[in-house]
């Protein structure tokens, strides 16, 4: 007869947190968005790429349902614009919050993504929290990215 594993030894056991891939998707998205500093933005697709296992659209749904402590206004579309909403006022609130953080918009309501785009979490944060590293997502390593950009 086989021995039962100790409670802390199994992935679902007590004694250690569950692996990040078992955390609810929105929890993982919110953890990343909370890292975006004031005056910087990330795109929906960028957040999805960091989190892994989701799409830009899923990130949008998460932002629409996020708790008050998540800086949802810092997530924008890939064109450097605030995405339109069913209620026009949501987009205006987002744009105003970003302006208050120092982000400027041109006449077409577009921001300069090259200037205000967040580089993403530090490698150490990704490792500590169990998120995929850039090279695991098919991207160049951090050192190579510095040479490319």
NORRA-V336711 format. One record per residue. N is the residue number from 1. RES is the residue in three letters. PHI is phi in radians with two decimals (* if undefined). Layout:
N	RES	PHI
N	RES	PHI
//
This chain:
1	UNK	*
2	UNK	-1.30
3	UNK	-1.47
4	UNK	-1.36
5	UNK	-1.20
6	UNK	-1.18
7	UNK	-1.05
8	UNK	-1.34
9	UNK	-1.46
10	UNK	-1.53
11	UNK	-0.99
12	UNK	-1.69
13	UNK	-1.37
14	UNK	-1.42
15	UNK	1.92
16	UNK	-2.61
17	UNK	-1.19
18	UNK	-1.17
19	UNK	-1.04
20	UNK	-1.01
21	UNK	-1.16
22	UNK	-1.68
23	UNK	-1.21
24	UNK	-1.02
25	UNK	-0.96
26	UNK	-1.09
27	UNK	-1.05
28	UNK	-1.17
29	UNK	-1.10
30	UNK	-1.07
31	UNK	-1.06
32	UNK	-1.23
33	UNK	-1.10
34	UNK	-1.10
35	UNK	-1.43
36	UNK	-1.20
37	UNK	-1.31
38	UNK	-0.97
39	UNK	1.48
40	UNK	-2.27
41	UNK	-2.37
42	UNK	-2.28
43	UNK	-1.54
44	UNK	-0.97
45	UNK	-1.14
46	UNK	-1.09
47	UNK	-1.09
48	UNK	-1.06
49	UNK	-1.13
50	UNK	-1.15
51	UNK	-1.19
52	UNK	1.38
53	UNK	1.27
54	UNK	-2.61
55	UNK	-1.98
56	UNK	-1.02
57	UNK	-1.09
58	UNK	-1.10
59	UNK	-1.11
60	UNK	-1.05
61	UNK	-1.10
62	UNK	-1.12
63	UNK	-1.16
64	UNK	-1.19
65	UNK	-2.01
66	UNK	-1.33
67	UNK	-1.25
68	UNK	-1.08
69	UNK	-1.50
70	UNK	-1.75
71	UNK	-1.35
72	UNK	-0.97
73	UNK	-1.12
74	UNK	-1.51
75	UNK	-1.95
76	UNK	-2.26
77	UNK	-1.43
78	UNK	-1.19
79	UNK	-1.52
80	UNK	1.34
81	UNK	-2.14
82	UNK	-1.35
83	UNK	-1.24
84	UNK	-1.13
85	UNK	-2.15
86	UNK	-1.02
87	UNK	-1.75
88	UNK	-0.91
89	UNK	-1.18
90	UNK	-1.05
91	UNK	-1.17
92	UNK	-1.16
93	UNK	-1.08
94	UNK	-1.09
95	UNK	-1.06
96	UNK	-1.13
97	UNK	-1.08
98	UNK	-1.17
99	UNK	-1.06
100	UNK	-1.11
101	UNK	-1.54
102	UNK	1.72
103	UNK	-1.49
104	UNK	-1.77
105	UNK	-2.07
106	UNK	-1.50
107	UNK	-1.11
108	UNK	-1.67
109	UNK	1.08
110	UNK	-1.95
111	UNK	-1.76
112	UNK	-1.49
113	UNK	-1.04
114	UNK	-1.06
115	UNK	-1.62
116	UNK	-1.92
117	UNK	-1.29
118	UNK	-1.24
119	UNK	-1.36
120	UNK	1.85
121	UNK	-1.17
122	UNK	-1.12
123	UNK	-0.95
124	UNK	-1.06
125	UNK	-1.14
126	UNK	-1.02
127	UNK	-1.12
128	UNK	-1.04
129	UNK	-1.75
130	UNK	1.35
131	UNK	-1.57
132	UNK	-1.16
133	UNK	-1.36
134	UNK	-0.92
135	UNK	-1.20
136	UNK	-1.31
137	UNK	-1.72
138	UNK	1.43
139	UNK	-1.75
140	UNK	-1.11
141	UNK	-1.11
142	UNK	-0.98
143	UNK	-1.08
144	UNK	-1.19
145	UNK	-1.09
146	UNK	-1.08
147	UNK	-1.26
148	UNK	-1.31
149	UNK	-1.96
//
